[in-house]
């Protein structure tokens, strides 16, 4: 592992050394406009496997790549109108725009949803590295998963194992970076852009200048449209990935409402699919609660699927003792949440979702 203290005199030489390391499948830590990142040639399978070993516990969270411009991004992703609008308004800058992946990168870079995050950094060093390499590089943060945000090299090295340190080929030390937030991540593959990480108000600006819509987003309410059962399940998986840290740290409660046939159980099937649960998911209308074990990557937990349609007695609801189910790595999904919310006041949802039939196979999901 080599460390270079970046300055004006060695700037161009440092860029070349970084590119040389990347060409040979190495990992390079470098400054960005947000935090320190760790880069690998995104087309090199050996380098990506090395990076995934370095990042360790990621629970299937996708990587993102840095490119120099929209034309380069278009080689690897399908850019719809939503994405193009975001590129025009916010890139280069601290944003990651998620689109449908095409091809051309090593396995493990795109997500399990076949999506890919694109960054065009507002940072001269990163752009020059990508230009000289003539390949995209990964743009994930340089901290080990779950560790302190990396604003200094010590933030990184003090939280790495000996094995992880040995995976690093080059570190470019630009001193302490300003304490900026990581990039805002916006998924443009759904009917409405979905913020996967970042400030909700900024995201509302990205969507529209319409005042009423902006107010809706500021109230932390998002409306999505699904055109198929598969899309409803994909939305469920993406929402669960977004709230994965909440699930692992405290447990997660999702309340589902909507008329019969609106897709509440379909949504739950999407959660189960994301959790690698192979059992058939049916609504527990008569047993009220079904429990499923899951193992996703290194995480073991339980999914509790609850259906309150047949219960209208508050005392009967109390007897289910649903609050006692809340625990780290426990996902509690409650169909007909409105039946419960006034009876068990000590239980609050992390996500409240109302599903509504728009047309055959078409549903709206209002997510709070």
MARGU-748820 format. One record per residue (C-alpha): residue number from 1; residue in three letters; chain; x, y, z. Coordinates in Angstrom, 1 decimal. Layout:
BEGIN
@dose->NUM margu->Ala vexti->A x->X y->Y z->Z
...
// end
This chain:
BEGIN
@dose->1 margu->Unk vexti->A x->0.0 y->0.0 z->0.0
@dose->2 margu->Unk vexti->A x->1.5 y->3.3 z->-1.1
@dose->3 margu->Unk vexti->A x->0.3 y->6.7 z->0.2
@dose->4 margu->Unk vexti->A x->0.8 y->9.9 z->-1.8
@dose->5 margu->Unk vexti->A x->0.2 y->13.3 z->-0.2
@dose->6 margu->Unk vexti->A x->-1.4 y->15.3 z->-3.0
@dose->7 margu->Unk vexti->A x->-0.1 y->18.8 z->-3.8
@dose->8 margu->Unk vexti->A x->0.1 y->21.0 z->-6.9
@dose->9 margu->Unk vexti->A x->3.6 y->19.9 z->-7.7
@dose->10 margu->Unk vexti->A x->2.8 y->16.1 z->-7.9
@dose->11 margu->Unk vexti->A x->-0.8 y->16.4 z->-9.2
@dose->12 margu->Unk vexti->A x->-0.3 y->15.1 z->-12.7
@dose->13 margu->Unk vexti->A x->2.2 y->12.4 z->-11.6
@dose->14 margu->Unk vexti->A x->-0.3 y->11.2 z->-9.0
@dose->15 margu->Unk vexti->A x->-3.1 y->11.0 z->-11.6
@dose->16 margu->Unk vexti->A x->-0.8 y->8.8 z->-13.7
@dose->17 margu->Unk vexti->A x->0.2 y->6.6 z->-10.8
@dose->18 margu->Unk vexti->A x->-3.5 y->6.1 z->-9.9
@dose->19 margu->Unk vexti->A x->-4.3 y->5.1 z->-13.5
@dose->20 margu->Unk vexti->A x->-1.4 y->2.7 z->-13.6
@dose->21 margu->Unk vexti->A x->-2.7 y->1.0 z->-10.4
@dose->22 margu->Unk vexti->A x->-6.2 y->0.8 z->-11.8
@dose->23 margu->Unk vexti->A x->-5.0 y->-0.7 z->-15.1
@dose->24 margu->Unk vexti->A x->-3.4 y->-3.6 z->-13.1
@dose->25 margu->Unk vexti->A x->-6.5 y->-4.4 z->-11.2
@dose->26 margu->Unk vexti->A x->-5.6 y->-2.3 z->-8.1
@dose->27 margu->Unk vexti->A x->-7.7 y->-0.5 z->-5.6
@dose->28 margu->Unk vexti->A x->-7.2 y->3.3 z->-5.3
@dose->29 margu->Unk vexti->A x->-8.5 y->5.5 z->-2.5
@dose->30 margu->Unk vexti->A x->-9.1 y->9.1 z->-3.6
@dose->31 margu->Unk vexti->A x->-10.8 y->12.4 z->-2.6
@dose->32 margu->Unk vexti->A x->-14.1 y->13.5 z->-4.0
@dose->33 margu->Unk vexti->A x->-16.4 y->16.4 z->-3.5
@dose->34 margu->Unk vexti->A x->-18.2 y->14.4 z->-0.8
@dose->35 margu->Unk vexti->A x->-16.1 y->11.8 z->1.0
@dose->36 margu->Unk vexti->A x->-13.0 y->9.7 z->0.2
@dose->37 margu->Unk vexti->A x->-13.9 y->7.1 z->-2.4
@dose->38 margu->Unk vexti->A x->-12.4 y->3.8 z->-3.4
@dose->39 margu->Unk vexti->A x->-12.0 y->3.1 z->-7.1
@dose->40 margu->Unk vexti->A x->-11.5 y->0.0 z->-9.2
@dose->41 margu->Unk vexti->A x->-11.7 y->-0.5 z->-12.9
@dose->42 margu->Unk vexti->A x->-15.4 y->-1.3 z->-13.3
@dose->43 margu->Unk vexti->A x->-14.8 y->-3.6 z->-16.3
@dose->44 margu->Unk vexti->A x->-12.1 y->-5.7 z->-14.5
@dose->45 margu->Unk vexti->A x->-13.7 y->-8.8 z->-12.7
@dose->46 margu->Unk vexti->A x->-10.6 y->-9.4 z->-10.6
@dose->47 margu->Unk vexti->A x->-10.6 y->-5.8 z->-9.4
@dose->48 margu->Unk vexti->A x->-14.3 y->-5.8 z->-8.6
@dose->49 margu->Unk vexti->A x->-14.0 y->-9.0 z->-6.6
@dose->50 margu->Unk vexti->A x->-11.1 y->-7.4 z->-4.7
@dose->51 margu->Unk vexti->A x->-13.3 y->-4.4 z->-4.0
@dose->52 margu->Unk vexti->A x->-16.2 y->-6.5 z->-2.8
@dose->53 margu->Unk vexti->A x->-13.8 y->-8.3 z->-0.4
@dose->54 margu->Unk vexti->A x->-12.7 y->-4.9 z->0.9
@dose->55 margu->Unk vexti->A x->-16.2 y->-3.5 z->1.4
@dose->56 margu->Unk vexti->A x->-17.1 y->-6.8 z->3.2
@dose->57 margu->Unk vexti->A x->-20.7 y->-6.7 z->4.7
@dose->58 margu->Unk vexti->A x->-22.8 y->-4.9 z->2.1
@dose->59 margu->Unk vexti->A x->-26.0 y->-6.9 z->2.2
@dose->60 margu->Unk vexti->A x->-26.3 y->-6.7 z->-1.6
@dose->61 margu->Unk vexti->A x->-26.2 y->-3.0 z->-1.9
@dose->62 margu->Unk vexti->A x->-25.1 y->-2.0 z->-5.4
@dose->63 margu->Unk vexti->A x->-21.9 y->-0.2 z->-6.4
@dose->64 margu->Unk vexti->A x->-21.9 y->2.9 z->-8.5
@dose->65 margu->Unk vexti->A x->-19.5 y->4.1 z->-11.2
@dose->66 margu->Unk vexti->A x->-17.9 y->7.4 z->-12.0
@dose->67 margu->Unk vexti->A x->-18.0 y->8.6 z->-15.7
@dose->68 margu->Unk vexti->A x->-16.9 y->11.8 z->-17.4
@dose->69 margu->Unk vexti->A x->-20.1 y->12.8 z->-19.0
@dose->70 margu->Unk vexti->A x->-23.6 y->11.7 z->-20.1
@dose->71 margu->Unk vexti->A x->-22.3 y->10.2 z->-23.4
@dose->72 margu->Unk vexti->A x->-20.1 y->7.8 z->-21.4
@dose->73 margu->Unk vexti->A x->-23.0 y->7.0 z->-19.1
@dose->74 margu->Unk vexti->A x->-25.1 y->6.1 z->-22.0
@dose->75 margu->Unk vexti->A x->-22.7 y->3.2 z->-22.9
@dose->76 margu->Unk vexti->A x->-23.7 y->1.4 z->-19.7
@dose->77 margu->Unk vexti->A x->-27.3 y->2.5 z->-18.8
@dose->78 margu->Unk vexti->A x->-30.6 y->3.3 z->-20.4
@dose->79 margu->Unk vexti->A x->-31.3 y->7.0 z->-19.9
@dose->80 margu->Unk vexti->A x->-35.0 y->7.8 z->-19.7
@dose->81 margu->Unk vexti->A x->-36.4 y->11.3 z->-19.5
@dose->82 margu->Unk vexti->A x->-36.3 y->11.4 z->-15.7
@dose->83 margu->Unk vexti->A x->-32.6 y->10.6 z->-15.8
@dose->84 margu->Unk vexti->A x->-31.8 y->13.1 z->-18.5
@dose->85 margu->Unk vexti->A x->-33.6 y->15.8 z->-16.6
@dose->86 margu->Unk vexti->A x->-31.5 y->15.1 z->-13.5
@dose->87 margu->Unk vexti->A x->-28.3 y->15.0 z->-15.5
@dose->88 margu->Unk vexti->A x->-29.1 y->18.4 z->-16.9
@dose->89 margu->Unk vexti->A x->-29.9 y->20.0 z->-13.6
@dose->90 margu->Unk vexti->A x->-27.5 y->18.4 z->-11.1
@dose->91 margu->Unk vexti->A x->-24.5 y->16.8 z->-12.8
@dose->92 margu->Unk vexti->A x->-21.6 y->17.1 z->-12.4
@dose->93 margu->Unk vexti->A x->-22.2 y->17.1 z->-8.7
@dose->94 margu->Unk vexti->A x->-22.9 y->15.1 z->-5.6
@dose->95 margu->Unk vexti->A x->-25.7 y->13.0 z->-7.1
@dose->96 margu->Unk vexti->A x->-25.9 y->9.3 z->-8.0
@dose->97 margu->Unk vexti->A x->-28.6 y->8.7 z->-10.7
@dose->98 margu->Unk vexti->A x->-29.8 y->5.1 z->-10.9
@dose->99 margu->Unk vexti->A x->-30.9 y->3.7 z->-14.3
@dose->100 margu->Unk vexti->A x->-31.4 y->0.4 z->-16.0
@dose->101 margu->Unk vexti->A x->-28.1 y->-1.4 z->-16.7
@dose->102 margu->Unk vexti->A x->-27.2 y->-2.3 z->-20.3
@dose->103 margu->Unk vexti->A x->-23.9 y->-4.2 z->-20.3
@dose->104 margu->Unk vexti->A x->-20.1 y->-3.8 z->-20.4
@dose->105 margu->Unk vexti->A x->-19.1 y->-4.0 z->-16.7
@dose->106 margu->Unk vexti->A x->-17.8 y->-6.8 z->-14.4
@dose->107 margu->Unk vexti->A x->-20.3 y->-8.9 z->-12.5
@dose->108 margu->Unk vexti->A x->-21.1 y->-7.5 z->-9.1
@dose->109 margu->Unk vexti->A x->-21.2 y->-3.8 z->-10.2
@dose->110 margu->Unk vexti->A x->-24.8 y->-3.6 z->-11.2
@dose->111 margu->Unk vexti->A x->-27.5 y->-4.4 z->-8.6
@dose->112 margu->Unk vexti->A x->-29.7 y->-7.5 z->-8.4
@dose->113 margu->Unk vexti->A x->-32.5 y->-5.4 z->-9.9
@dose->114 margu->Unk vexti->A x->-30.3 y->-4.9 z->-13.0
@dose->115 margu->Unk vexti->A x->-29.8 y->-1.3 z->-12.2
@dose->116 margu->Unk vexti->A x->-26.7 y->0.9 z->-12.0
@dose->117 margu->Unk vexti->A x->-25.8 y->4.1 z->-10.2
@dose->118 margu->Unk vexti->A x->-24.0 y->6.7 z->-12.2
@dose->119 margu->Unk vexti->A x->-21.9 y->9.6 z->-10.8
@dose->120 margu->Unk vexti->A x->-20.3 y->12.5 z->-12.8
@dose->121 margu->Unk vexti->A x->-18.2 y->13.9 z->-10.0
@dose->122 margu->Unk vexti->A x->-17.6 y->17.6 z->-9.6
@dose->123 margu->Unk vexti->A x->-14.0 y->16.9 z->-8.9
@dose->124 margu->Unk vexti->A x->-11.1 y->17.4 z->-11.3
@dose->125 margu->Unk vexti->A x->-8.9 y->14.6 z->-10.0
@dose->126 margu->Unk vexti->A x->-11.6 y->11.9 z->-10.4
@dose->127 margu->Unk vexti->A x->-12.6 y->13.1 z->-13.8
@dose->128 margu->Unk vexti->A x->-8.9 y->13.0 z->-15.0
@dose->129 margu->Unk vexti->A x->-8.5 y->9.5 z->-13.6
@dose->130 margu->Unk vexti->A x->-11.5 y->8.3 z->-15.6
@dose->131 margu->Unk vexti->A x->-10.4 y->10.1 z->-18.7
@dose->132 margu->Unk vexti->A x->-6.9 y->8.7 z->-18.6
@dose->133 margu->Unk vexti->A x->-8.1 y->5.1 z->-17.8
@dose->134 margu->Unk vexti->A x->-10.7 y->5.4 z->-20.5
@dose->135 margu->Unk vexti->A x->-13.0 y->3.2 z->-18.4
@dose->136 margu->Unk vexti->A x->-15.5 y->3.9 z->-15.7
@dose->137 margu->Unk vexti->A x->-14.3 y->3.4 z->-12.1
@dose->138 margu->Unk vexti->A x->-16.3 y->2.5 z->-9.0
@dose->139 margu->Unk vexti->A x->-17.4 y->5.4 z->-6.9
@dose->140 margu->Unk vexti->A x->-18.3 y->3.9 z->-3.6
@dose->141 margu->Unk vexti->A x->-17.2 y->5.4 z->-0.3
@dose->142 margu->Unk vexti->A x->-13.8 y->4.2 z->1.0
@dose->143 margu->Unk vexti->A x->-15.0 y->3.3 z->4.5
@dose->144 margu->Unk vexti->A x->-15.6 y->-0.3 z->5.5
@dose->145 margu->Unk vexti->A x->-19.3 y->-1.0 z->5.5
@dose->146 margu->Unk vexti->A x->-21.0 y->0.4 z->8.5
@dose->147 margu->Unk vexti->A x->-18.0 y->2.4 z->9.6
@dose->148 margu->Unk vexti->A x->-17.4 y->6.2 z->10.0
@dose->149 margu->Unk vexti->A x->-17.8 y->8.4 z->7.0
@dose->150 margu->Unk vexti->A x->-14.3 y->8.9 z->5.5
@dose->151 margu->Unk vexti->A x->-13.3 y->12.6 z->5.6
@dose->152 margu->Unk vexti->A x->-9.7 y->11.8 z->6.4
@dose->153 margu->Unk vexti->A x->-7.4 y->8.9 z->5.6
@dose->154 margu->Unk vexti->A x->-7.3 y->8.1 z->9.3
@dose->155 margu->Unk vexti->A x->-11.1 y->7.7 z->9.3
@dose->156 margu->Unk vexti->A x->-10.5 y->4.9 z->6.8
@dose->157 margu->Unk vexti->A x->-7.4 y->3.2 z->8.1
@dose->158 margu->Unk vexti->A x->-8.3 y->3.2 z->11.8
@dose->159 margu->Unk vexti->A x->-11.4 y->1.1 z->10.9
@dose->160 margu->Unk vexti->A x->-9.9 y->-1.5 z->8.6
@dose->161 margu->Unk vexti->A x->-8.7 y->-5.0 z->9.4
@dose->162 margu->Unk vexti->A x->-5.2 y->-6.0 z->8.4
@dose->163 margu->Unk vexti->A x->-6.6 y->-8.0 z->5.5
@dose->164 margu->Unk vexti->A x->-8.5 y->-5.0 z->4.2
@dose->165 margu->Unk vexti->A x->-5.5 y->-2.7 z->4.4
@dose->166 margu->Unk vexti->A x->-3.5 y->-5.3 z->2.3
@dose->167 margu->Unk vexti->A x->-6.1 y->-5.0 z->-0.5
@dose->168 margu->Unk vexti->A x->-5.4 y->-1.3 z->-1.0
@dose->169 margu->Unk vexti->A x->-2.8 y->-0.5 z->-3.7
@dose->170 margu->Unk vexti->A x->-2.7 y->3.3 z->-3.6
@dose->171 margu->Unk vexti->A x->-4.0 y->6.1 z->-1.3
@dose->172 margu->Unk vexti->A x->-4.2 y->9.7 z->-2.5
@dose->173 margu->Unk vexti->A x->-4.3 y->11.8 z->0.6
@dose->174 margu->Unk vexti->A x->-5.7 y->15.3 z->0.1
@dose->175 margu->Unk vexti->A x->-6.0 y->16.1 z->3.8
@dose->176 margu->Unk vexti->A x->-9.2 y->16.5 z->5.7
@dose->177 margu->Unk vexti->A x->-12.2 y->16.9 z->3.4
@dose->178 margu->Unk vexti->A x->-15.1 y->19.3 z->4.2
@dose->179 margu->Unk vexti->A x->-17.9 y->17.4 z->6.1
@dose->180 margu->Unk vexti->A x->-20.2 y->17.1 z->3.2
@dose->181 margu->Unk vexti->A x->-23.0 y->14.5 z->3.0
@dose->182 margu->Unk vexti->A x->-22.5 y->11.5 z->0.7
@dose->183 margu->Unk vexti->A x->-24.1 y->11.8 z->-2.7
@dose->184 margu->Unk vexti->A x->-27.9 y->11.8 z->-3.1
@dose->185 margu->Unk vexti->A x->-29.0 y->8.6 z->-4.7
@dose->186 margu->Unk vexti->A x->-32.1 y->8.8 z->-7.0
@dose->187 margu->Unk vexti->A x->-33.6 y->5.8 z->-8.7
@dose->188 margu->Unk vexti->A x->-35.1 y->6.7 z->-12.1
@dose->189 margu->Unk vexti->A x->-36.3 y->3.2 z->-13.1
@dose->190 margu->Unk vexti->A x->-39.8 y->3.6 z->-11.6
@dose->191 margu->Unk vexti->A x->-42.8 y->5.7 z->-12.6
@dose->192 margu->Unk vexti->A x->-41.7 y->8.4 z->-10.2
@dose->193 margu->Unk vexti->A x->-38.0 y->9.0 z->-9.2
@dose->194 margu->Unk vexti->A x->-37.4 y->7.5 z->-5.8
@dose->195 margu->Unk vexti->A x->-34.7 y->8.8 z->-3.4
@dose->196 margu->Unk vexti->A x->-32.7 y->5.9 z->-2.1
@dose->197 margu->Unk vexti->A x->-30.4 y->8.1 z->0.0
@dose->198 margu->Unk vexti->A x->-30.3 y->11.8 z->0.6
@dose->199 margu->Unk vexti->A x->-32.3 y->15.0 z->1.3
@dose->200 margu->Unk vexti->A x->-36.0 y->14.7 z->0.5
@dose->201 margu->Unk vexti->A x->-36.5 y->18.4 z->-0.3
@dose->202 margu->Unk vexti->A x->-33.7 y->18.4 z->-2.9
@dose->203 margu->Unk vexti->A x->-35.3 y->15.3 z->-4.5
@dose->204 margu->Unk vexti->A x->-38.6 y->17.1 z->-4.8
@dose->205 margu->Unk vexti->A x->-36.9 y->19.9 z->-6.8
@dose->206 margu->Unk vexti->A x->-35.5 y->17.2 z->-9.1
@dose->207 margu->Unk vexti->A x->-39.0 y->15.9 z->-9.8
@dose->208 margu->Unk vexti->A x->-40.9 y->19.0 z->-10.6
@dose->209 margu->Unk vexti->A x->-41.4 y->22.7 z->-10.0
@dose->210 margu->Unk vexti->A x->-45.1 y->22.1 z->-9.3
@dose->211 margu->Unk vexti->A x->-45.8 y->23.6 z->-5.8
@dose->212 margu->Unk vexti->A x->-48.4 y->21.0 z->-4.8
@dose->213 margu->Unk vexti->A x->-46.1 y->18.1 z->-5.7
@dose->214 margu->Unk vexti->A x->-43.1 y->19.7 z->-3.9
@dose->215 margu->Unk vexti->A x->-45.3 y->20.0 z->-0.8
@dose->216 margu->Unk vexti->A x->-46.2 y->16.3 z->-1.0
@dose->217 margu->Unk vexti->A x->-42.6 y->15.3 z->-1.1
@dose->218 margu->Unk vexti->A x->-41.7 y->17.7 z->1.8
@dose->219 margu->Unk vexti->A x->-44.3 y->15.9 z->3.8
@dose->220 margu->Unk vexti->A x->-42.3 y->12.7 z->3.1
@dose->221 margu->Unk vexti->A x->-45.0 y->11.2 z->1.0
@dose->222 margu->Unk vexti->A x->-44.2 y->9.5 z->-2.4
@dose->223 margu->Unk vexti->A x->-46.6 y->8.3 z->-5.0
@dose->224 margu->Unk vexti->A x->-45.5 y->5.5 z->-7.3
@dose->225 margu->Unk vexti->A x->-47.3 y->3.7 z->-10.1
@dose->226 margu->Unk vexti->A x->-46.9 y->0.0 z->-10.8
@dose->227 margu->Unk vexti->A x->-47.8 y->-1.5 z->-14.1
@dose->228 margu->Unk vexti->A x->-47.5 y->-5.1 z->-13.1
@dose->229 margu->Unk vexti->A x->-47.3 y->-7.5 z->-10.2
@dose->230 margu->Unk vexti->A x->-43.6 y->-7.9 z->-10.9
@dose->231 margu->Unk vexti->A x->-43.1 y->-4.1 z->-10.7
@dose->232 margu->Unk vexti->A x->-45.0 y->-4.0 z->-7.4
@dose->233 margu->Unk vexti->A x->-42.6 y->-6.6 z->-6.1
@dose->234 margu->Unk vexti->A x->-39.6 y->-4.8 z->-7.4
@dose->235 margu->Unk vexti->A x->-40.7 y->-1.6 z->-5.6
@dose->236 margu->Unk vexti->A x->-41.1 y->-3.6 z->-2.4
@dose->237 margu->Unk vexti->A x->-37.5 y->-4.9 z->-2.7
@dose->238 margu->Unk vexti->A x->-36.1 y->-1.4 z->-3.4
@dose->239 margu->Unk vexti->A x->-37.9 y->0.1 z->-0.4
@dose->240 margu->Unk vexti->A x->-36.6 y->-2.6 z->1.8
@dose->241 margu->Unk vexti->A x->-33.0 y->-2.1 z->0.6
@dose->242 margu->Unk vexti->A x->-33.4 y->1.6 z->1.3
@dose->243 margu->Unk vexti->A x->-34.4 y->0.9 z->4.9
@dose->244 margu->Unk vexti->A x->-32.0 y->-2.1 z->5.4
@dose->245 margu->Unk vexti->A x->-30.1 y->-0.3 z->8.1
@dose->246 margu->Unk vexti->A x->-33.3 y->0.4 z->10.0
@dose->247 margu->Unk vexti->A x->-34.3 y->-3.3 z->9.7
@dose->248 margu->Unk vexti->A x->-30.9 y->-4.6 z->11.0
@dose->249 margu->Unk vexti->A x->-30.6 y->-2.1 z->13.8
@dose->250 margu->Unk vexti->A x->-34.2 y->-1.8 z->15.2
@dose->251 margu->Unk vexti->A x->-36.5 y->-3.9 z->13.1
@dose->252 margu->Unk vexti->A x->-38.9 y->-2.6 z->10.5
@dose->253 margu->Unk vexti->A x->-42.7 y->-2.3 z->10.6
@dose->254 margu->Unk vexti->A x->-44.6 y->-1.8 z->7.3
@dose->255 margu->Unk vexti->A x->-48.3 y->-1.1 z->7.4
@dose->256 margu->Unk vexti->A x->-50.4 y->-1.9 z->4.2
@dose->257 margu->Unk vexti->A x->-53.8 y->-0.6 z->3.4
@dose->258 margu->Unk vexti->A x->-56.1 y->-0.7 z->0.3
@dose->259 margu->Unk vexti->A x->-59.2 y->-2.4 z->-1.0
@dose->260 margu->Unk vexti->A x->-59.4 y->-6.1 z->-1.6
@dose->261 margu->Unk vexti->A x->-57.2 y->-7.0 z->-4.6
@dose->262 margu->Unk vexti->A x->-55.2 y->-3.8 z->-4.5
@dose->263 margu->Unk vexti->A x->-51.9 y->-5.8 z->-4.1
@dose->264 margu->Unk vexti->A x->-51.0 y->-5.9 z->-0.4
@dose->265 margu->Unk vexti->A x->-50.0 y->-9.5 z->-0.6
@dose->266 margu->Unk vexti->A x->-48.2 y->-9.0 z->-3.9
@dose->267 margu->Unk vexti->A x->-46.2 y->-6.3 z->-2.2
@dose->268 margu->Unk vexti->A x->-45.4 y->-8.7 z->0.7
@dose->269 margu->Unk vexti->A x->-44.3 y->-11.3 z->-1.9
@dose->270 margu->Unk vexti->A x->-41.8 y->-8.8 z->-3.2
@dose->271 margu->Unk vexti->A x->-40.4 y->-8.3 z->0.3
@dose->272 margu->Unk vexti->A x->-40.1 y->-12.1 z->0.7
@dose->273 margu->Unk vexti->A x->-38.4 y->-12.4 z->-2.7
@dose->274 margu->Unk vexti->A x->-35.9 y->-9.8 z->-1.8
@dose->275 margu->Unk vexti->A x->-35.2 y->-11.7 z->1.5
@dose->276 margu->Unk vexti->A x->-34.6 y->-14.9 z->-0.5
@dose->277 margu->Unk vexti->A x->-37.6 y->-16.6 z->1.1
@dose->278 margu->Unk vexti->A x->-38.6 y->-19.6 z->-1.0
@dose->279 margu->Unk vexti->A x->-41.9 y->-20.4 z->0.7
@dose->280 margu->Unk vexti->A x->-45.2 y->-19.5 z->-1.0
@dose->281 margu->Unk vexti->A x->-46.5 y->-16.3 z->0.5
@dose->282 margu->Unk vexti->A x->-50.3 y->-16.3 z->1.1
@dose->283 margu->Unk vexti->A x->-52.3 y->-13.9 z->3.1
@dose->284 margu->Unk vexti->A x->-52.7 y->-15.3 z->6.6
@dose->285 margu->Unk vexti->A x->-56.4 y->-14.4 z->6.7
@dose->286 margu->Unk vexti->A x->-57.5 y->-17.1 z->9.2
@dose->287 margu->Unk vexti->A x->-54.2 y->-17.7 z->11.1
@dose->288 margu->Unk vexti->A x->-53.6 y->-13.9 z->11.4
@dose->289 margu->Unk vexti->A x->-49.8 y->-14.3 z->11.6
@dose->290 margu->Unk vexti->A x->-47.3 y->-16.3 z->9.5
@dose->291 margu->Unk vexti->A x->-43.6 y->-16.4 z->10.3
@dose->292 margu->Unk vexti->A x->-40.8 y->-17.0 z->7.9
@dose->293 margu->Unk vexti->A x->-37.1 y->-17.2 z->8.5
@dose->294 margu->Unk vexti->A x->-34.8 y->-15.5 z->6.0
@dose->295 margu->Unk vexti->A x->-31.0 y->-15.4 z->5.3
@dose->296 margu->Unk vexti->A x->-29.9 y->-12.6 z->3.0
@dose->297 margu->Unk vexti->A x->-26.1 y->-12.5 z->2.5
@dose->298 margu->Unk vexti->A x->-24.8 y->-12.5 z->6.1
@dose->299 margu->Unk vexti->A x->-28.0 y->-11.5 z->7.8
@dose->300 margu->Unk vexti->A x->-30.4 y->-13.9 z->9.5
@dose->301 margu->Unk vexti->A x->-33.9 y->-12.7 z->10.5
@dose->302 margu->Unk vexti->A x->-37.6 y->-13.2 z->10.4
@dose->303 margu->Unk vexti->A x->-40.5 y->-11.9 z->8.3
@dose->304 margu->Unk vexti->A x->-43.8 y->-11.7 z->10.2
@dose->305 margu->Unk vexti->A x->-46.8 y->-11.5 z->7.8
@dose->306 margu->Unk vexti->A x->-49.9 y->-10.3 z->9.6
@dose->307 margu->Unk vexti->A x->-53.5 y->-10.0 z->8.1
@dose->308 margu->Unk vexti->A x->-56.1 y->-8.2 z->10.3
@dose->309 margu->Unk vexti->A x->-59.0 y->-8.2 z->7.8
@dose->310 margu->Unk vexti->A x->-61.1 y->-10.6 z->9.9
@dose->311 margu->Unk vexti->A x->-60.4 y->-8.9 z->13.2
@dose->312 margu->Unk vexti->A x->-62.5 y->-5.9 z->14.2
@dose->313 margu->Unk vexti->A x->-62.2 y->-6.4 z->18.0
@dose->314 margu->Unk vexti->A x->-59.5 y->-4.3 z->19.6
@dose->315 margu->Unk vexti->A x->-59.1 y->-6.8 z->22.4
@dose->316 margu->Unk vexti->A x->-58.4 y->-9.6 z->19.9
@dose->317 margu->Unk vexti->A x->-55.8 y->-7.4 z->18.2
@dose->318 margu->Unk vexti->A x->-54.2 y->-6.8 z->21.6
@dose->319 margu->Unk vexti->A x->-54.0 y->-10.5 z->22.2
@dose->320 margu->Unk vexti->A x->-51.7 y->-10.9 z->19.1
@dose->321 margu->Unk vexti->A x->-49.0 y->-9.0 z->21.0
@dose->322 margu->Unk vexti->A x->-47.6 y->-7.5 z->17.8
@dose->323 margu->Unk vexti->A x->-45.3 y->-4.9 z->19.5
@dose->324 margu->Unk vexti->A x->-43.4 y->-7.8 z->21.1
@dose->325 margu->Unk vexti->A x->-42.4 y->-9.0 z->17.6
@dose->326 margu->Unk vexti->A x->-40.3 y->-5.8 z->17.0
@dose->327 margu->Unk vexti->A x->-36.6 y->-6.6 z->17.2
@dose->328 margu->Unk vexti->A x->-33.5 y->-6.1 z->15.1
@dose->329 margu->Unk vexti->A x->-33.7 y->-8.1 z->11.8
@dose->330 margu->Unk vexti->A x->-37.4 y->-8.6 z->12.3
@dose->331 margu->Unk vexti->A x->-39.6 y->-7.4 z->9.4
@dose->332 margu->Unk vexti->A x->-43.3 y->-7.0 z->10.4
@dose->333 margu->Unk vexti->A x->-45.7 y->-6.5 z->7.5
@dose->334 margu->Unk vexti->A x->-49.3 y->-5.8 z->8.5
@dose->335 margu->Unk vexti->A x->-52.1 y->-5.9 z->6.0
@dose->336 margu->Unk vexti->A x->-55.1 y->-3.8 z->6.9
@dose->337 margu->Unk vexti->A x->-53.0 y->-1.6 z->9.1
@dose->338 margu->Unk vexti->A x->-55.9 y->0.8 z->9.7
@dose->339 margu->Unk vexti->A x->-57.5 y->-2.0 z->11.8
@dose->340 margu->Unk vexti->A x->-54.7 y->-1.8 z->14.3
@dose->341 margu->Unk vexti->A x->-53.3 y->1.7 z->14.4
@dose->342 margu->Unk vexti->A x->-56.0 y->3.0 z->16.9
@dose->343 margu->Unk vexti->A x->-56.0 y->-0.2 z->19.0
@dose->344 margu->Unk vexti->A x->-52.2 y->-0.6 z->19.6
@dose->345 margu->Unk vexti->A x->-51.0 y->2.9 z->20.0
@dose->346 margu->Unk vexti->A x->-47.5 y->1.9 z->21.1
@dose->347 margu->Unk vexti->A x->-46.8 y->0.4 z->17.7
@dose->348 margu->Unk vexti->A x->-45.8 y->2.8 z->14.9
@dose->349 margu->Unk vexti->A x->-45.0 y->2.0 z->11.3
@dose->350 margu->Unk vexti->A x->-41.8 y->2.9 z->9.7
@dose->351 margu->Unk vexti->A x->-43.5 y->2.8 z->6.3
@dose->352 margu->Unk vexti->A x->-47.3 y->3.2 z->5.7
@dose->353 margu->Unk vexti->A x->-48.3 y->2.2 z->2.2
@dose->354 margu->Unk vexti->A x->-51.8 y->2.6 z->0.6
@dose->355 margu->Unk vexti->A x->-52.3 y->0.6 z->-2.6
@dose->356 margu->Unk vexti->A x->-55.1 y->1.5 z->-5.0
@dose->357 margu->Unk vexti->A x->-56.3 y->-0.1 z->-8.3
@dose->358 margu->Unk vexti->A x->-56.0 y->2.3 z->-11.2
@dose->359 margu->Unk vexti->A x->-56.7 y->-0.2 z->-14.0
@dose->360 margu->Unk vexti->A x->-56.2 y->-3.8 z->-14.8
@dose->361 margu->Unk vexti->A x->-52.7 y->-4.8 z->-13.6
@dose->362 margu->Unk vexti->A x->-52.0 y->-1.1 z->-12.7
@dose->363 margu->Unk vexti->A x->-51.7 y->0.1 z->-9.1
@dose->364 margu->Unk vexti->A x->-50.7 y->3.3 z->-7.3
@dose->365 margu->Unk vexti->A x->-48.7 y->3.1 z->-4.1
@dose->366 margu->Unk vexti->A x->-48.8 y->6.1 z->-1.8
@dose->367 margu->Unk vexti->A x->-45.8 y->5.7 z->0.6
@dose->368 margu->Unk vexti->A x->-45.4 y->7.6 z->3.8
// end
